[in-house]
Amino acid sequence: MASKKSKLRVVSLGGLQEIGKNITILECGNDIIAIDCGVAFPEDDMLGIDLVIPDFSYLVKNKQKVRGVFLTHGHEDHIGALPYFLKELDVPVYGTRLTLGLLESKFKEHGLTPTTNVVEYGNLIDVGKFKVEFIRVTHSIADSAALAIQTPVGTLVHSGDFKVDYTPIHGEPIDLARFAELGRKGVKLFMCESTNVASQGYAMSERSIGPIFEKIFIESPHNRIMVATFSSNIHRIQQIVNCAIKHHRKVCFIGRSMLNAVKTSVELGYLDIPKNLQIEPYEIKNFSDEQLVIITTGTQGEPMAALSRIAAREHKQVEVKPGDKIIISASPIPGNEKTISKVINELMKKGANVIYEGLMDVHVSGHAKQEEIKLLHALLKPKYLMPIHGEYRHLSMHKELALSMGMKQENIFVMDIGDVLEISDAEAKINGEIPSGQVFVDGLGVGDVGNIVLRDRRILSQDGLIIIVLTTEKATGEMLSGPDIISRGFVYVRESEDLMEEARTIVQKAIDGCEMKNISEWQYVKGVIKDALREYLWQKTKRNPMILPIIMEV
């Protein structure tokens, strides 16, 4: 029964009005649970950044209330930030067998030994004021789940990532009967993914990919075949392996994440690879082209991924040669189109025949399209809707879809990260916000690179750096040498001697002006130098390099 005094707070710290770093928190009284904990990949202007993770500061501040993390599936945008989360909060982690299996190597890499709990579909986990049930859904990775959460104000359903696939490669189809049962009992809030809401119809079954690969194998009896796909897409990898078995080819896996995912999936029984089928990368040279299938990472053109290194001739064991049949079995994540095109161009320059989405149906989405989203809406009949997992356009289109199905406008909440949706027995409303945002991971540094550092990196990358070096006598402040000007990424000094000489004169005049005023504060002097030189360089070059004065006292 819902309590009239109870209030539930629902907040997303990631995954709203953006793609990736999905995490939603539910708070009721002294209890908080988190759903998923993912990363986002850096945008082009985030120079040097490796990963983007959510801002956990609210959870750290309220760590005594956090009861656990519940994971819907094992994709990076849902589990990738968990090691960073667990370094701040020592709480139990709940997930399906494959999801937790894929996390083991991450935990080991970060030196973590968290409490993990393998959950079966239908299990009910009692944590504080919440009862959480895992419901079977189909997606582009095995063991995916939606969550039904019983709270003091009613039942919430979190869809996770899903599609309605009646013929999955592994396991049973999505449990529509359970969604219907929840709908009959009453659903207070539906948090539904919006990634593919702009696409009409239904997503194709993963099983439909098998015949496409079979056709490619038949048409390429003498070619070496190379397939790039997501390492977590075990269903896709199994279908490629099945084709390799049928056509008497050995399989070689390339890429660290691919090897980890395959190893874990084989150990847990999600991937069936016969003994002696798999070979190591160093063994490739021992087999002819018609005897090989190479399965690799790099579908998004990531610079350090195996396919990019192969295209750039930087991979130790694999070199592209004319006649290679290379299949990119994925669609580009928004923003990655240019980098993927660059990789495709490089592969084709080397004589490879590249097949990608658009030329053949070598990829199907793991996300629900409009009709599948409508189906879950119709089964659950929620009172309130909170679209999740998408940019603003996706969330807005999801709202329009719900309106077309008869939902009331005031019951649909298109929110941003940090917004608090407060639900009581009588109503739901957006009421305030909590700290949220992005935390940058750069090498071993977490959060030590912020907007100021990124701004400096952009300036350095766009206009370069000017360093002014001068030496003064400590006792009198008299200048002993300099000013010397060093240019890095601004102009080539040997070809711009006149500009450098004039710049040196400008700096000298600025310093002389300071001496005449008898001002010895070096910070002030540095500011005068910067202002004078910046104005001069802008007039002469229309560039604005970073200016770094260095004053040494002897």
Disulfide bonds with the S-S distance in Angstrom:
none
